[in-house]
């Protein structure tokens, strides 16, 4: 198909802007964890997708290398959506008894059409969410088709994280304690931003912080300075240049993370920093002193100085006081959820059915509280989607993590390599946090995580900007081997 770069830029520019606006909006209305908010999010995504398909049919846009390389992940998203659709389909009771004996037993006592899902209305809502996340993954691969757009996407995520952290810190320091245009009812004294739960804000900040770390690395030279003048120039550039603004953004988000008082949020962030940072230092053959100083500053200065100034001792004491009770409840909920997985291993109870299914398995140790989510994303997905569905979702994540890891080994572009480290760090952080919380059940966090997974594919397969390719070609042409005869230029004609 004929393809014109300029026409394509004009064609999908506003679609990319729309994608950025959607990503910035989704955390604002209580993390979009209300029916009207996630419905608005889904409507916007589907409108963007339909518009892109119309432009594609007219030959105005085309698929990207990252999109074509990510076909395995896209097929897995489609398979997960197909699984949820099968959970909704009315089936003969004999077939349901073969696939899910416990579901057949439940439906044998009702007068309704039998299906694999125990909560068809919840599964219908979950099916739309699943489709929306798959569309979001595809749109990120298609619209982030240049290096400058990938950087802009990363900056928007960092800016959104800074806004959440700054707003939340301002609320508790001022005593106003407001969320999204409403006074907070729960978790007063904790930084929540416009989220409801501080643990979910912590999960969001983990991802935004990781992308910010990637942006810092993208602007830092990996080669050691040749002399003291070069070292001084780099230091001044760090203090006065673009890196200084990103560094301040990281500091603000670390403050928000500390004041969220999320124990696992803080553990996940700093553990992922050690893992991703260690991997980056290992795969980059030449590491400058500035990169080492940067990682050490995040680990030490942000914790010891900023954390102490904002009362990290008090935070730690409050965490210790609440951790025993909280952990006991989480363990009991996890045990009950594991029992659901044992009874519905193949097909699950149906996506979005946890809230209606869990009361049947509540052991009573958690005080018969109405739990809408399991406090463990892995068990929650296994209970609703079954073990095959969990395996498909896990494969999408692991494939994206692998792309980010390979990008740091294979790409020579500093920005793509740095953002690859940031993506790796974000994925590791949320995988750790998901063991004790349900961040991936919150639309804002799930959508941001899906975008970061797509960024992992972009860091490995993103094509260089045309200008960068021209510079590379010119540099190659000028670097002739020693002894190569130089061709004399012909005299200019009058």
C-alpha positions, -999 to +999 in steps of 0.1 A: +000+000+000+013+034-008+023+053+023+030+090+027+048+100+060+034+135+061-002+125+054+000+098+080+013+122+106-016+146+099-040+117+098-033+101+132-020+132+151-053+139+168-059+102+175-026+101+194-036+133+213-069+116+221-051+086+235-030+108+257-061+126+270-077+093+278-047+081+297-045+114+316-082+113+324-087+077+336-070+081+371-090+113+379-126+101+386-117+078+415-094+057+393-125+052+370-137+025+393-173+034+388-197+022+360-201+056+344-163+063+345-152+030+329-181+032+304-168+066+293-133+052+291-145+023+269-165+046+247-135+069+240-112+039+232-137+023+209-143+057+191-105+061+186-102+025+173-131+029+148-116+062+136-082+045+131-098+016+111-116+041+089-083+059+082-066+025+075-093+016+050-086+049+032-049+042+031-041+072+054-024+051+082-006+017+083+004-008+109+038-003+127+067-028+131+059-031+169+022-039+161+033-067+137+058-081+161+033-081+189+008-104+171+013-132+196+002-109+224-027-095+203-039-131+196-037-139+233-059-108+241-083-121+215-083-156+231-090-141+265-119-122+251-132-154+234-129-172+267-150-146+284-176-148+256-178-186+260-184-181+297-214-160+288-229-183+262-259-204+272-248-241+271-265-274+276-263-285+313-246-317+303-218-298+286-214-275+316-213-305+338-183-318+318-164-285+318-174-272+352-192-297+375-197-271+403-213-246+379-237-273+367-246-280+403-254-244+409-275-240+378-294-273+384-311-255+414-322-225+393-347-219+365-323-197+345-303-205+313-272-224+323-238-208+315-202-212+327-204-178+344-221-177+378-227-140+374-236-133+337-242-095+343-208-091+359-192-111+331-208-089+304-193-059+320-159-077+323-161-087+286-163-050+276-134-042+299-113-070+284-120-059+249-112-023+258-078-033+273-070-052+241-080-022+220-058+000+242-028-023+237-033-022+200-038+016+198-006+022+218+013+000+193-002+018+163-002+054+174+031+055+192+048+051+158+078+075+163+104+081+189+091+115+198+056+101+204+070+074+226+088+100+247+057+122+248+037+092+261+062+086+288+062+123+298+024+123+301+025+093+324+051+110+346+031+143+346+000+124+357+019+106+385+033+140+397-002+155+397-016+126+417+013+127+443+013+165+446-024+167+450-026+139+475+003+153+496-013+188+495-046+174+508-032+157+539-007+185+547-035+211+544-061+190+562-087+194+535-088+156+526-106+158+493-105+133+465-121+140+431-144+169+439-157+151+470-145+148+506-127+116+515-146+091+535-120+064+539-082+065+544-079+100+559-043+108+567-031+087+537-021+102+504-046+089+479-046+115+452-079+111+433-079+074+440-099+059+469-074+034+482-038+045+490-025+011+479-039+016+444-023+051+442+009+035+453+006+010+424+000+038+400+030+058+413+052+027+410+045+026+373+049+063+367+081+064+388+095+036+367+088+054+335+104+085+350+135+065+358+136+053+322+134+089+310+163+099+332+184+070+318+174+080+283+191+114+288+222+102+305+253+091+287+265+056+294+301+064+284+325+077+311+335+113+309+368+119+291+380+147+313+369+170+341+354+195+317+331+169+303+322+158+339+314+194+348+293+199+317+272+168+324+267+179+360+255+213+349+232+197+323+217+175+350+211+205+373+198+229+347+186+208+318+156+186+311+169+159+334+165+183+364+128+186+358+124+148+355+145+144+387+122+168+406+092+148+393+107+116+407+112+133+440+076+144+442+063+110+433+086+093+459+071+117+485+036+107+475+046+070+476+060+073+511+030+093+524+006+067+509+019+045+537+016+015+514+041-010+527+040-033+497+040-003+473+072+010+488+088-025+488+077-032+452+091+001+440+126-001+455+129-039+448+121-033+412+146-004+411+173-028+423+163-055+399+159-033+368+188-010+377+211-040+383+201-055+349+207-022+331+241-018+346+249-054+337+239-052+301+253-018+294+290-025+289+302+010+297+285+027+327+292+063+336+295+075+372+264+096+367+242+066+362+256+049+394+251+082+413+215+084+400+205+049+412+222+054+446+205+088+450+171+073+444+178+045+469+194+067+496+187+104+492+150+099+485+145+075+514+168+089+541+165+127+535+131+132+519+115+103+538+129+116+571+117+151+564+082+139+557+081+116+587+091+081+575+095+069+611+059+077+618+049+061+585+068+030+594+052+028+629+017+031+615+024+004+589+037-019+617+006-013+638-018-021+609+002-048+591-006-077+614-044-074+611-043-065+575-020-094+566-042-119+585-073-107+566-055-109+533-042-144+540-077-156+549-092-140+517-064-156+497-072-190+512-109-187+504-101-176+469-078-206+464-108-228+473-127-212+444-098-220+421-098-256+432-135-259+424-134-241+391-099-248+377-107-250+340-133-223+332-134-202+363-166-187+378-168-161+351-150-128+346-164-101+370-181-127+392-159-126+423-181-103+443-211-126+439-192-158+442-170-151+472-198-151+498-203-188+491-167-195+501-162-170+529-148-189+558-160-163+583-125-155+595-127-121+577-158-111+595-182-118+566-171-086+549-184-081+513-152-085+493-155-074+457-119-084+449-095-110+460-064-094+477-042-112+452-044-105+415-031-140+405-057-158+426-084-134+415-078-140+378-075-177+383-108-178+401-126-158+374-109-169+342-097-203+352-061-215+350-060-214+312-071-178+313-045-169+339-019-186+318-028-165+287-028-133+307+006-142+323+020-149+288+011-115+276+029-099+305+060-121+302+063-116+265+062-078+270+088-080+298+110-101+276+108-074+249+119-047+273+148-068+285+159-075+250+156-038+240+183-030+266+206-056+250+200-050+213+191-013+209+219+013+207+194+042+210+198+057+245+161+066+247+148+032+237+173+015+260+164+038+290+127+034+285+132-004+282+147-003+317+117+018+329+092-006+314+110-036+329+110-018+363+073-010+361+063-046+352+084-061+380+070-036+405+034-044+397+040-081+396+054-079+432+026-057+444-001-079+428+008-107+452-010-089+480-034-065+463-058-061+434-043-032+414-052-049+381-089-049+390-088-010+391-094+004+356-068+032+359-040+009+370-050-019+346-051+005+316-018+021+325-002-013+329-015-023+295+000+008+279+034+000+296+032-035+282+028-021+247+057+003+254+079-027+260+073-039+224+079-003+212+113-001+229+125-031+210+109-026+176+104+011+173+119+025+141+144+053+143+133+087+133+141+095+097+165+123+108+184+099+130+187+074+101+200+101+078+226+111+105+236+074+109+240+070+071+261+102+068+283+091+097+288+057+082+297+073+048+323+096+064+340+069+085+361+054+057+388+028+065+424+040+067+441+041+033+409+045+013+417+069-015+397+102-013+379+111-044+387+146-056+357+169-062+353+181-097+357+218-102+324+237-102+312+248-135+308+284-141 
